[in-house]
Amino acid sequence: MNIRASLSRKKLIGLTAVLIAGSMTLAEIPANAADPGVSATEIVLGMQLPETGAASPGYNKVDDAMRAYFDYVNSKGGIGGKKIRLEVKDDTYKAGLTISTASSLINKEKVFAFIGSIGTQTHISVIKDINRRKIPDVFVNSGFSDFYNPATYPTTFAALGTYVTEAKIMGKYLKEKYPDKKIGILYQSDDFGRNALEGFAKAGLTFEAKKTSADFIAGTQGSVGLASQLTQLKANGVEIVIIAAVSSATAVTLLTASALGYKPDKWAVISVGSDATTFQTIAGSKGIPASMSAAMLTGLISASHAPAPGDSADEYVTAFKKINDDFNKGADKRWDNNVMQGMNIGYMATGALKGTLNPNSTFSAKNNKTCQANAKKATLTRVCFIDYIETNGSKIESAAFTALQYSATTHEAFSGFWIGAYDAATVLQPVSGTRVVYTTDSGNGPVTVSNYKRPAIAADALPKN
Amino acid sequence: MKTISMRKLIAAVGAAALLSTAAVAIAPSAYAAAPTCTKASDGIETCTGTLSNGAGYLIKVPAKFGGTFFYWNHGIRFTYPLPGVITVPKGVEELTPSNVPEAAMLRAGYGLATYDGVSTGGLRGWNTADRVEMLKELIDTVKAKYTVRKGVVYGSSQAGSIITPFVEKYPTYADSVGIMAGVTPSIGQSLQALCDAFYILSVFADPTIKGCAAMGTKGLAGHYAAAAEFGKVVALLTAWGGNLGAPGLEYPAALKGSGIPQRSALLLTGLLIGLPAKSAHMDGITTSPVIAEQSINATVAILENFGEAIATGTFGGQAVSELTGPGFYDNTKTNWFSLLDPADSGRYNLGLSGDGAIAAMLGVLSLAPRVTGDPAAVAKLKALDKSKFDTTKPVVLLSNEADRLVFAGNSALYVDKARAIYDVKLAKYEAARDSAKTSEERAAAAKLKPFFNVASIYAMTPETYTVYTAQGLPNLSGAPSPSGVGHQNFTLKQMMAWVKILAHAADTGKVGSPGYLQQYIKKAPGLNSDLDYRPADLKYIW
């Protein structure tokens, strides 16, 4: 077939334009050219999470909350005149689908950036490719510390403190609070569990395999169950059980322990596995009434980097809750930790985008001139967006009680957590009555009390970057 | 490597004792025979003849020949027979890839030519050096008879190891180059991984497996020794296929009683060698009451892929060992931990029985006695091909996402090597451009500006495609994935898209812009429109 002869003149003109565009190499693309996912009127962001499937309860509310916050921003005129559109793909927590949905977000939806993706096991399957393509991968909902080394993954930034950091802080608390108690751990034997073990070890809390330490293969908690692990911990007299696992495993643990008559003095759960509504949803699906599941949670120790959603005195909670009431169109908009997290990511992303488009922002020395010029022209590029976040982490506002610690050497998010216990109304309350935020790093730094003063949220609940 | 029926291969093991040791006599010809041509009623002229070494060739030219010739290079064929199982091919088997696009290419006005690279002449098996010269002679023969405006040199699998050095040695003989499911061009990297497979199975499942360490004896004896190694793996796979790898590991002693199921060792082996975790029938994602989790689906995919992958390792390895001599495999410096991609250990964590089992399996691998090769043979393996990847001719690669014989990472490696050469040229150009002071210097610098003339196209599987029976068992005998699996296995539309792109590249000297390539890609379901797609890297890169 003769291609030229088979094309109409109109098509030929179009094809010529494509050819001209397509023949440009990356080096020839003007520094101020906008990247995919950005137009004069819109910024398209992409997210992957389990909307359906066994891992979805609770997590499937985060995207609706993010979208609600972006809709709120859009109602106020957007960012530099551009509205934010969030494209969401359901990977059902299966990495194969994470790969194909990432491809779809990149090639069909043409997203400018990935934002808020949920799941360590799933995100690890795409993080390398997203970085290879130099696509921003921001505010990832995983505390796995390996993701946040910019030397390995320069475009990826966390939305949580790392599991190591959280475990260090929780470990120090438990060790000091319960010096005479036998402390054990139940963890999933994967990146998450390994990261948590590392943190507890850094806090001086170590466990004895097959005695005070029990593990399970992530994903088998529903099918195989956790009875043998809990029987082991019970038989070894473990009085305080740490759970380093996802919420569904926490639910199985508490329900199984109840059935076994195992009542340790305390349960202490890494925060991603302790969301109250997630636990109660799963318990409800097993026929456990809400009142009973709330009672099971009461006294359970956990940690948080941000205010508890039930903290009605917190100004961020108040502001985000109102936006949720007004803009969340999700199937389940009940205010909880997942919604709070989604709102906070929307808030941080808005700040980062605004900052990137602010001509007064400062960028790295390498990109400052180009990015400031871009900002003056309201041109949003991936390079400048990443640069802004990395260079201005501490200036990106959030509801958390410690600043974002992004820099050229780390893309970890929050360094601080406070320790709380669930009350009868399933609200996480500070263990000592007054919230004390501890801070540390994922390395061997000490755990200290944070003196960070969180900036007040503006009256319009929009970040001022 | 042509597809081999697993049933037949298993039968081969039983027949091994009956194998003949008779060598096949080859009598090379001294002169090329002139082509003998006939013209059919449809106007297609068919010519046959023999090259100077006695190998046959085949040419077909349509009545409306447009001046572009496609010169096809097939992949490796068996050098020796296995009675009842393997027949050494004689004569031209295919004029175009698997003979699928022949009619369509003739209708498009292309001349077609190929030669028999295995029946006679030179060393068979991994006879790349001979075939470079045979290809040149074929093209000379065609040009002596026809007026050829443009020539496309293309081929599959082993042919990557033939046409890459060919176009570097004879740059005026090709206007564009097509590599389908090809090695990069060295098979060395792939062989190292496939030899690892033998070794790992010898640690976890059958200590009698010697694998690549048993290769290197020339002739039928070596062929049968390699086949015997293959038979041991087939026996293992057959057993695991029957019990789904459920029993706990028996080997080594450190893992006996650990409760790690054999299927976890199989999955780990597949992941360590880079075997695709998707197969003809298993999508690596979907679940059923029997296939309880995605990683179990992937384990069955590994099982389904393993036989033919290891067949490549066996017969390709034996063929290569005739060049290198025994001892081409050495794993004394292999770091098994580094071969497991963190993404794989996370994604397939359940199938691998969790981090504890992963650490235990990798730990015993690290402690197991290693295979020490012959340094000279190892060096020969690494130096099998001396291509520079510096051709300026347009090169278009076509690969299946889940090719179980020649992994898709081969194409990525080709692109990387070509890109490295391009980057050097680009740096020279930029230095000249930046230092140019006069118009003459600027003009001279402009002439140095390179053009990256490689495109890599991939055929992908659908997102999900496993079919389950009412009992939840995967149906492994039904229709396979319509795209993205198998070796040299593409749809007619996919092949013709590649052919058209190659023809255009031959005309223009360039692979075409992304926009241009998309014109054809979009017409061929299954081809990936994401031209920036990158498959998993090969486990070994040199």
Interface residues (C-beta under 8 A of the other chain):
Chain A: M1 I3 L15 V18 L19 A21 G22 S23 T25 A27 K94 A95 G96 L97 S100 S103 I106 N107 T120 Q121 T122 I124 S125 I127 K128 D129 R132 R133 D146 Q188 S189 D190 D191 G193 R194 D215 F216 I217 A218 G219 T220 S223
Chain B: A108 D283 G284 I285 A292 E293 Q294 P342 A343 G346 R347 N349 L350 S353 G354 D355 G356 L426 F452 E463 T464 K500 H504 S513 P514 G515 Y516 Q519 S529 D530 D532 Y533 R534
